[in-house]
Amino acid sequence: MGFSYERLWELTLKRRINKTSLRAGITNSTLSRLSKDETVSMEALARLCEALQCQLEEIIEYKLENKDRVE
């Protein structure tokens, strides 16, 4: 299980925004963590949403692993 930022990269491609433009709102280390689908702070995600004028669910997705699922 974990978070995926694939939606963020799809949104930036759709809007023709490059990673350099995203650095205006977040640090290089945060951008690197996003590229690796690692966790980042809610503050960083909020700054991205502000910069992109979007909702959180448009840039992040939580993916469940089926093997740990409790029924």
N, C-alpha and C positions, 0 to 999 in steps of 0.2 A: 504494500500500500504506500501511497505517497502522493505528492502533488506534481502536477505536470503543468508547465507553462507553454505548452504547444499552442494554445489559443492566443497567447501573447504574440508569439512569432507569426502566427497566421494573420493576426490583426495588423501587425506592423508591415507585413508584406502587402496586404490588401490596401493599406493606406500609403504605401511606399515610404515608410519611415525606416531609416537605418539605425543600427545600434548606437552609433555616435550621437544621434539626436536624443536617444533615451538617456544618455549620460547627464543630460541637463538636470534631471530630477533625482538621479540615484548615483551611488558611487560605482567605481569600476569593479570593486569586489562583489557588490550586490549583483551587478550585471553578469559577472562570471558565475555566481551561484545560480542565477536564473537559467543560464545556458546549460547548467549541469542538472537542472531540476532539483536543486537543493532548497531547503527552507530559507526564507527571507522574512524580515520583520513585516508586521502589518503596516507599519509606517511607510516602508518602502513601497509596498503594494498600493497604499493609498496615494502616494506621490505619482506612481505610474498611472493610476486611474484618473487623477487630476490632469496630468499631462496629456493623456490620450482621450480625456472626456468620455470615459466608459465606466461600466459597472465591473465589480470584482469578478463576477462569473464569466465575463468576456475575456479575461486574461489568465485564469487559473482553473484547474480542474482537479478534484480529488479522485484518485483511482483506488478502488478496493482490490485486494487480492482474494480470490475465492477460497483458498485453502484455509484461511484463518476465520472464515465467516461462521458466526454462531447462529443457529436457527432455533 
